Amino acid sequence: MSVTRRVHFSAAHRLHRPDWSDEENREVFGDCSNPNWHGHNYEMDVTVEGPIDPETGYVMDLKRLKALVQERVVADVDHRNLNREVEWLDGVNPTTENLVVAIWQRLASALPEPLELKRLVLWETPRNYVEYEGD
């Protein structure tokens, strides 16, 4: 059985490789390589899998899942510059793909047993998203 909680955060970033010229970065990343940054209103679906607890009827209390995601992810990234202000993204080009992998690493190990992180869906825009189900 799985349950899903959707969370929201806003963040700025620049897609950029420091070992490439500005021209190469613009060619590959386009407007996303703007040296003055750009931002997104991200939506993220966090899906947790496990057995139904016979005492509560829950796989996981969604208030607890919300609090966990808030503490481990949203508190660090909301209204932040992903390139400069998020320690656990230091040295990472903050594409949506790289961001969702880093978020997975922060959440998967924090879930209480026997729960497992099943899937993350990170929406960068209403039309663009990345799905990740771990390594």
C-alpha positions as CSV (number, residue, x, y, z in Angstrom):
1,M,0.0,0.0,0.0
2,S,1.2,3.5,-0.7
3,V,0.3,7.0,0.4
4,T,1.3,10.3,-1.2
5,R,1.7,13.8,0.1
6,R,2.1,16.9,-2.1
7,V,4.3,19.7,-0.9
8,H,5.2,23.1,-2.4
9,F,8.3,25.3,-2.4
10,S,9.7,28.2,-4.4
11,A,13.4,28.4,-5.2
12,A,15.8,30.1,-7.6
13,H,18.6,28.5,-9.4
14,R,21.0,28.7,-12.3
15,L,21.9,25.8,-14.5
16,H,25.6,26.2,-15.1
17,R,28.8,24.3,-15.3
18,P,31.7,26.4,-14.1
19,D,34.1,24.5,-16.3
20,W,32.2,25.6,-19.4
21,S,32.3,29.0,-21.1
22,D,29.2,31.3,-20.8
23,E,28.5,30.5,-24.5
24,E,28.5,26.7,-23.9
25,N,26.3,27.1,-20.8
26,R,23.8,29.3,-22.8
27,E,23.9,26.8,-25.7
28,V,23.1,23.8,-23.5
29,F,20.9,25.4,-20.7
30,G,19.4,28.3,-22.6
31,D,17.5,30.8,-20.4
32,C,18.1,28.5,-17.4
33,S,21.7,29.6,-17.4
34,N,20.9,33.3,-16.8
35,P,23.6,34.7,-14.5
36,N,21.0,36.7,-12.7
37,W,19.1,33.4,-11.8
38,H,15.5,32.4,-12.4
39,G,12.9,30.7,-10.2
40,H,10.3,28.1,-10.0
41,N,7.2,27.2,-7.9
42,Y,7.9,23.5,-7.4
43,E,5.3,20.9,-6.5
44,M,6.5,17.6,-5.2
45,D,4.6,14.3,-4.6
46,V,6.2,12.1,-2.0
47,T,5.0,8.5,-2.1
48,V,5.7,6.2,0.9
49,E,5.0,2.5,0.8
50,G,4.4,0.0,3.7
51,P,1.9,-2.1,5.4
52,I,-1.3,-0.7,6.9
53,D,-0.9,-0.3,10.6
54,P,-3.7,-2.4,12.2
55,E,-4.0,0.1,15.1
56,T,-4.4,3.3,13.1
57,G,-5.4,2.1,9.7
58,Y,-2.6,4.3,8.2
59,V,0.4,3.4,6.2
60,M,1.8,6.6,7.6
61,D,0.1,9.6,9.2
62,L,0.2,12.2,6.4
63,K,0.8,14.9,9.0
64,R,4.0,13.1,10.1
65,L,5.0,12.7,6.4
66,K,4.4,16.5,5.9
67,A,6.5,17.4,8.9
68,L,9.3,15.1,7.9
69,V,9.5,16.6,4.3
70,Q,9.2,20.1,5.8
71,E,12.1,19.4,8.2
72,R,14.4,17.5,5.8
73,V,13.8,19.4,2.5
74,V,11.4,22.3,2.4
75,A,12.9,24.3,5.3
76,D,16.2,24.2,3.4
77,V,15.0,25.0,-0.1
78,D,12.0,27.2,0.2
79,H,12.7,30.8,-1.0
80,R,16.4,30.0,-1.3
81,N,19.0,30.0,-4.1
82,L,19.7,26.3,-4.7
83,N,23.2,27.1,-6.1
84,R,24.3,29.2,-3.1
85,E,22.2,28.6,0.0
86,V,21.5,24.8,0.2
87,E,24.5,23.0,1.8
88,W,23.4,19.6,0.6
89,L,23.4,20.8,-3.0
90,D,26.9,22.3,-2.8
91,G,28.7,21.5,-6.1
92,V,25.6,20.1,-7.7
93,N,24.1,21.6,-10.9
94,P,20.5,22.0,-9.7
95,T,18.6,20.5,-12.6
96,T,15.3,19.0,-11.6
97,E,16.9,15.6,-12.1
98,N,19.8,16.3,-9.7
99,L,17.5,18.0,-7.2
100,V,15.1,15.1,-7.0
101,V,18.0,12.6,-6.4
102,A,19.4,14.8,-3.6
103,I,15.9,15.1,-2.0
104,W,15.5,11.3,-2.2
105,Q,18.8,10.9,-0.3
106,R,17.5,13.2,2.4
107,L,14.2,11.5,2.8
108,A,14.8,7.7,2.2
109,S,17.0,7.3,5.3
110,A,14.7,9.4,7.5
111,L,11.6,7.2,7.2
112,P,10.7,5.0,10.2
113,E,10.7,1.2,9.5
114,P,9.0,-0.6,7.9
115,L,8.2,2.3,5.6
116,E,10.1,2.9,2.3
117,L,10.2,5.8,0.0
118,K,8.5,4.6,-3.2
119,R,8.5,7.5,-5.6
120,L,9.2,11.3,-5.9
121,V,7.6,13.4,-8.6
122,L,9.1,16.9,-8.7
123,W,7.2,19.4,-10.9
124,E,9.4,22.3,-12.0
125,T,6.5,23.8,-14.0
126,P,2.9,22.7,-14.6
127,R,4.2,21.0,-17.8
128,N,7.6,19.7,-16.8
129,Y,8.3,17.1,-14.1
130,V,10.8,14.4,-13.1
131,E,9.9,11.0,-11.5
132,Y,12.4,9.1,-9.4
133,E,12.1,5.7,-7.7
134,G,15.6,5.4,-6.3
135,D,18.7,3.8,-7.5
